[in-house]
């Protein structure tokens, strides 16, 4: 009998990545003390997938101010989408996860929020592998324990945008006209 090697194994898992944008952004900003810090999807997504197939990528974001550049980048590179949420992303993300449960092998939730504990438990009863990707310091211990795997989001997974320099303002000097008395 021939001994097989790890490189001989073909991985054919389908993965959905669901991102709680507000939560992961707050975690990164807290970690860096810089509100101009952004996720580097080009390094993070391939690391999370680890040779598995990407089925869906959805970035949930509270509020109406969502970067058109982010939307375009996620669509172009990952056929992903950005979903604005009325309030928190918790409910829309949970609904999407439950809709995808029968269509994928693994769901990666990018959030450290303990609000997702019950969702993780439910998805696992449906036979879905559930992984969490988040900043370790801001991730619920219970969420990490309930997940099948935890991906730590570290400084290698983000970058800081150049800070906007304040606009220089020129002060106008008022010139008084002398009266010809």
C-alpha positions in Angstrom: 0.0 0.0 0.0 1.4 3.4 -1.0 1.6 6.1 1.7 -0.3 9.3 0.6 1.2 12.7 1.2 -0.7 15.9 2.3 -0.1 17.5 -1.1 -2.0 14.5 -2.7 -5.2 15.5 -0.8 -7.6 17.6 -2.9 -9.7 20.0 -0.8 -13.1 20.6 -2.3 -14.9 22.7 0.3 -17.2 25.5 -0.6 -16.8 28.5 1.7 -18.9 31.6 2.4 -17.3 34.6 4.1 -19.7 36.9 6.0 -18.2 40.1 7.4 -19.6 42.2 10.1 -17.9 45.3 8.8 -18.6 47.6 11.7 -17.4 45.1 14.2 -14.2 44.2 12.5 -13.4 47.8 11.7 -13.9 48.9 15.3 -11.7 46.0 16.4 -8.9 47.0 14.1 -9.2 50.7 14.9 -9.1 49.9 18.6 -6.0 47.7 18.1 -4.2 50.4 16.0 -5.6 53.6 17.5 -6.0 54.7 13.9 -9.4 55.2 12.2 -7.7 55.2 8.8 -6.8 51.4 9.2 -8.4 49.1 6.7 -8.5 45.3 6.1 -6.2 44.1 3.3 -8.5 41.7 1.6 -5.8 40.7 -0.9 -3.8 38.9 1.8 -6.6 38.0 4.2 -9.1 36.3 1.9 -6.6 33.8 0.4 -5.3 33.0 3.9 -8.8 32.4 5.2 -9.7 30.2 2.2 -6.6 28.1 2.4 -7.1 26.3 -0.9 -10.9 26.1 -0.6 -13.4 27.5 -3.0 -15.1 30.8 -2.3 -18.8 30.5 -2.8 -19.9 33.9 -1.4 -18.4 37.0 0.2 -20.8 39.5 1.8 -19.7 42.6 3.7 -22.4 43.9 6.0 -22.1 47.5 7.0 -24.3 49.6 9.1 -25.1 53.0 7.7 -25.6 54.6 4.3 -22.0 55.8 3.9 -20.4 52.8 2.3 -17.3 53.3 0.2 -17.9 52.8 -3.5 -14.2 51.8 -3.8 -14.8 49.0 -1.3 -17.9 47.8 -3.2 -16.1 47.8 -6.5 -13.0 46.1 -5.1 -14.9 43.3 -3.4 -17.0 42.7 -6.6 -14.1 42.8 -9.0 -11.7 40.6 -7.0 -14.1 38.2 -5.2 -17.6 38.6 -6.8 -18.5 39.9 -3.3 -21.2 42.3 -2.3 -21.7 45.0 0.3 -25.0 45.0 2.1 -26.0 48.2 4.0 -27.8 47.4 7.2 -30.5 49.6 8.9 -28.9 49.1 12.4 -26.6 46.3 13.4 -25.3 43.7 11.0 -26.2 40.9 13.4 -29.7 40.0 12.0 -29.0 40.4 8.3 -25.7 38.4 8.6 -27.5 35.7 10.6 -30.3 35.4 8.0 -27.8 35.2 5.2 -25.8 32.5 7.1 -29.0 30.4 7.6 -29.9 30.8 3.9 -26.4 29.6 2.9 -26.2 26.7 5.3 -27.4 24.1 2.8 -25.3 25.5 0.0 -21.8 25.6 1.5 -19.5 23.4 3.6 -18.0 26.2 5.7 -19.1 29.6 6.8 -16.5 32.1 8.1 -17.9 34.8 10.2 -15.6 37.8 10.4 -16.6 39.2 13.8 -15.7 38.7 17.4 -19.2 39.7 18.7 -20.7 37.3 21.2 -24.1 38.0 19.6 -23.2 35.3 17.0 -22.8 32.4 19.6 -26.3 31.1 19.0 -25.9 31.4 15.2 -22.7 29.4 15.4 -24.4 26.7 17.5 -27.3 26.5 15.0 -25.1 26.3 11.9 -23.1 23.5 13.4 -26.3 21.5 14.1 -27.1 22.0 10.4 -23.8 20.3 9.6 -21.9 23.4 8.6 -18.3 24.0 9.7 -18.1 27.4 11.3 -15.0 29.5 11.5 -14.5 32.8 13.2 -12.0 35.4 11.9 -11.4 38.4 14.1 -8.9 40.3 16.2 -8.1 38.1 19.2 -8.2 40.8 21.8 -11.7 41.9 20.9 -13.2 38.4 20.3 -15.6 36.8 22.7 -14.0 33.8 24.4 -17.3 31.8 24.2 -17.5 32.5 20.4 -14.0 31.2 19.9 -14.8 28.1 21.9 -18.0 27.3 20.0 -16.4 27.8 16.6 -14.7 24.9 14.7 -11.7 27.1 14.0 -10.4 30.6 14.9 -8.4 32.7 12.4 -6.7 35.6 14.2 -6.7 38.8 12.2 -3.4 40.4 12.8 -1.4 43.5 11.7 -0.4 41.6 8.6 -4.1 41.7 7.6 -4.5 45.5 7.6 -3.0 48.7 6.3 -3.3 52.3 7.2 -4.5 54.8 4.7 -2.4 58.0 4.5 -3.8 60.5 6.9 -5.5 63.4 5.3 -3.4 66.5 5.8 -5.4 69.5 6.9 -6.1 72.0 4.1 -4.0 75.1 4.3 -6.0 78.2 4.6 -4.7 81.5 3.6 -5.8 84.4 5.6 -6.9 87.4 3.7 -5.5 90.6 5.0 -7.9 93.3 4.9 -6.6 96.5 3.5 -8.2 99.7 4.8 -8.6 102.4 2.3 -7.5 105.8 3.4 -10.1 108.4 3.1 -9.1 111.5 1.3 -10.4 114.1 3.8 
